[in-house]
Amino acid sequence: MAQTLQNTLYLLTPGLSVHRDGLALRIEQEHQLKLSLPVHNLESVFVFGADIYLSPAVLRLCWEHGAAVCFFTDWGRLEARLEGVPRGSVMLRRAQHRAADTLATTASLARAFVAGKLHNTRWLLARSARDAAAGEDASALRTVNDHLAYLLRELERTPDDLDIIRGVEGRAAALHFDMFARHLRAPLRAQFPFDGRNRRPPRDALNGLLSFLYALLRHDCTSALTAVGLDPFIGFLHADRSGRESLALDLMEEFRPWVERTALTLVNRGELKPAHFVIRDGGAVELTEPGRKLLVAAYQQRKAEEITHPLFKEKVRYAQFTFIQARLLARALRDGAAYEPHLFT
């Protein structure tokens, strides 16, 4: 299956091949044309699994026209991203590198990313507590919410020590995932057992679902940072590691609860079922092709929804939020101002 959603081409079916046809991409299966798409309509191409072929001419066409080609595993882990020579201001990148080498600035930014994550996790907990059918579930979710409020106050008092800031984030994540099954409606918990966060590979359906959505979010954050001229590999909360887009992981933190809400909604509404997952040799749990198709459609539909931006007081789509935050981060680095994470309400 090949489909386009929000200027992104998703290639999900094993056996697809993509060839260049002038300024268009020609998608075939068993030598039969499935889709032809002009390259100027594309911002990204997502390739899932190893059994999909893109010709060298297609790759060149994409990078010449600014469309990134991203390769994912079947369960959604981003393995490679191909794009042309990055554009952007060298002065902005110099400011980013100076900030990364200044402990006070690095700690301030790391603290802001964690604060955004904790606030938005509390937003997720509050919504689930409000919707919970059982009083016991609502009480347990509110208790974790109160713990995170305490950690937020503790975060404000932390010294400029990244290990301490990361420790607060780690404690919050442990509390969150210890309670994560409570977000599900009680009849679904036996069908979607969850015993904590695991990955590489995920070993249950909920973890597989989260890993897949996190991978899509990571791509969106990388694209946003690159678009404004920042280096996605030089982060503040996440330490430097060869090949890791640390700044994209930083920016992801405040949006993780938003994609978690998307995942939980799909399960609670019965749109995603156990039949949409398969267990591979070795215990890895992956989405089936119909499951991936359903999930990417739901994710893009969610991104197309509009809300009033709390800072600008204008209607914006959720898809714009990573780009807005990337621009705010760039401004903070240029001007030495504080970075304000996006807070869901």
N, C-alpha and C positions, 0 to 999 in steps of 0.2 A: 504494500500500500504506500502511495505517495500522495501527500496533500499539502496545501499551503494554508497557513494560518498566520495572520498578522505579519505578512511579508517574510515568513520563515517557511522553508521547504522541509518537510519531515519525510525521511526515507526510512521505513520501518520493516519492509518485507524482504526477507532473504531472497537473493536471486535478481534483484533489481540492478539495472545498469544505466548509467547516465552518460550521455555523449553530447558534444557540442554541435549545435545546428545554427550556424551564423552567430547571432547574439542571443540565442535561446538555449535552454537546457532541454534535452530530449530524454525522457525517462521511459525505459523499456523493460518489459519482462518477457522472457522467452522470445525475444525479437519482435514483440508486439508493442506498439506505441501505447503508453498509458497516460502520459501527460507531456505537454510542451509548454515551457514557461520562459518568458523573456527575462534575461538576467537583471534588467534595470528594475524589475518588480521585487527583487530579493534584497534582504539585509543579511540573512543567515541561511545556511544549509545544515540540517542536523541529520547525521547518519548513525543509525542504531544497528549494532552487530557487525560482524566481520565479513559477511557474505554479500556485500553490496559494492559494486564497482563504479568508480568515477574515473573517467579518462583524464590523462594529464591536461588535455585541452580544456576540459571543464574546470579543473582546478585553476588554470591560468585565467580563464574567463572570469571566474568568481573573484580572484584577488585583484584583477585589473579593475573591477567594478565595485570594489569595496564590500563584497559579500563574504563573510567569514564562513569557513567550512569546519564544522565541529564533529568529531568522531566520538561516539559513546559506546559503552558496552551494552549488552542486552538489558541489564538492570539499571542503566542510566548514569553510570560513572563516566565523567568526561575524561577521555584518554589523550586527545590531541585537538589542537585548534590551528587551522591554517588561515593566514590572512596576509595581505600585502604589507609593505613597509609601513610601520605605524607613523601616523602624523601627530603633531602636537607641538606645544610650545616648550622649547628647551629651558626657558626660564622657569616655567611651572615645574618641570621635572627636577631642576636644580633645587627649587624650594622644597619639593617633596623629599629629596635626598637629605637636605640639611635638617629638615624636621625629623627624619628617621634617625639621624645621628645626634639628636638633642633629646635627652631623657625627659625633661619636663614637658616638651611638646608631644613626644611619643606617648607618655603616660596620660596626658590630657585627652588625646584622641582615643587611646585604648579605653579609657574610662567612659568616654561618650558612646563608643560602640557597645560596650557592655550595658550601659544604662539604657540604651535604646532596646536592646534585646530583653532586659528584665522588665521594662515597662510594657513592651508588647506581649511578652509572655503572660503578664498579669492581665492584659486585655483578653487574651485567649482563654485564660482560666475563668475570668469573670463571665464571659459569654457562655462557656460550657456549664458553669455553675447555675446560671440563670435558666438554661435550657434543660438541666438535669431533671429526669423524672423522679429519681429517688433522693430523699433528703440526705441520706448518708453520703451519696456521691457529691451533692452540692456542698455539704459541710467539709468534706475532704478537700475539694478543689479550692474552697475559700481559705482553708487552713494553709495550703501551699501558697496561695496568693498573699496571705499575711506574712509568711516567711520571706517571700521575695521582696515585699515592701521593706522589711527589716534589712535585707541585703542591699537594697538600693540606698538606704541611709548609711549603711556601712561603707558602700562604695564611694560615697561622697567624701568620707573621712580618710580614705586610703592614702598613704604616702605615694610618692612617685617611684613605685616599685612594681614592675610589670608582673613579677611572680605573684605578688599579693592580689593585683587586679585580676589576673587570670584565675587565681584561686577562688575569688568571689564568683566569677563566671562559672567555674567548674562546679561549685556547690549548688548554684542555681540550676544548672543543667541536670545535676543528679536528682534534685528535688522534683524537677519538672517531669523527667522521664520515669521516675518511680511512680508517679501518679498518672502517667499518660493514658493508660487503659481506661481510666475513669471518664475520659472524654467520650468514649464510645457508649452507645446505648447498651444496656445490660444484656439483651438477647444476642448481641453481636460479639461479645467478648470471647465466647467459646470458639466462634468461627475465626476470629482474628486475635489469637493469643499474643500477648506482648510482655516480655520479661526484660525490659531495658533496651537501650539503644545498642545495636550492633551493625557492623558494615564490613565491606571488603572481604567477602560478600555479605549482604544481608541474609539473615537466616529465618526470617518470618515475613509474612505478607506486609504488615505495617512498616517494618524497617525497609523492605524493598520499595514500598510506596514513597516513604520519606526520602530515601537515597535518590530515587528517580527525580523527584521534585526539587531536591536540593541541587542536583546537577543542572537542571534547567535554570534555576535561580542563579547559580554560579556563572553560567554563561551570560545571563542578562547583566549581572554586575560587572563582569569582565568587559562586556561590550560598552557599558555606560562609562566606565573609567577610561577605557581607550579612546572613546569618542571625545571626551573633554581634555585629553592630552596627558592623563596621569599614567604612571607605570603600574600596572596591576600586580607586579611581582614584589614591590617594595611596600610592605605593610607596617602596621604599628602594634596592633593587638597580637596578630599572628607573627611568629618569628620567621626570619628568612629561611627558606629551604629551597634547594635547587629544584627548579621546575614547578614550584608551587606558587599560585597566584595569591599571595598573602593579603594584598589589599582588597582583592575581590572577596576573600573570605571574611575580612573585616567588615566590609559593606553588607555582606549577607546577613550578619548577625541580627540586625534590626528587622529584617524581613523574614527570618525563619518562622516566627509564629504565624505570619500571614500564610505561608505555604502549608504549614501544619494545619491551619484552619481549613484550607482547601481540601487537604487529604481527608481530614476527619469528616467534613461535610459529605464528600463522595461516599464514604463508607456508611455513615449514619443514614443517608438517604437510600441506601441499597443500590446505588449506581455502580459501585465497584463491589464485586462479590469474590469469594474464595476461588471461583472458577476462572477468574482473570489472572491467577497466579499459578506458577508451575515450579516444582522443586527439581533442581538439576542435580547431577552427580556431585557428591561432596557436600550437599545440603544448602547450596545457594538457592534463594527464592527470587524468581524474576517475574515480571509482568509478561503475560502472553501478548501476542500481536494485537488482538482486540482490546486488551487492557491498556496497552500503550496508546493505542488510537484514542480510546475514550479519555485517557488521562491528559494527553497533550491538548485535545480539543477543550476539555474543561479548564485547563490551565490558561489557555489563550482566551477563552471566553471570560474568565475571571479578570484577566488583565485588561480586557476591553471595557469593563465596567467603569463608571465615572463616579467620583466623589469630589466634594469641595476641599481643595487643599487648605490645611489649617494656617499656613503661612501666607500664601498668596491670595486666598479667598476667591479662587477661580476653580471652575470645573476642570478636572484633569482625569485621565485614565490611569488605572493602576499601573499600566505598562510604562508610564512616564516617571514613576516614582524613583526608580533606580537612577535614571538620568538626572533628575532634579537633585537627588542627594549627592551624586558625583560632582555636579556643578557647585553645590554648597561646600563640599569638601575641598574642591579646587580653590574656591574663594578663600576658605579658611587658611589654606596653606600659603596662598599668595599674600594675604593681608595680615596673617598672624592672629586672626579672629578665632573665637571658639566655634567648634563644629556642633551643630544641633541635629541629632538623629531624628528620623521621622517617627512620630508617636501615633499609633492607631488609637482611635477613640470609639 
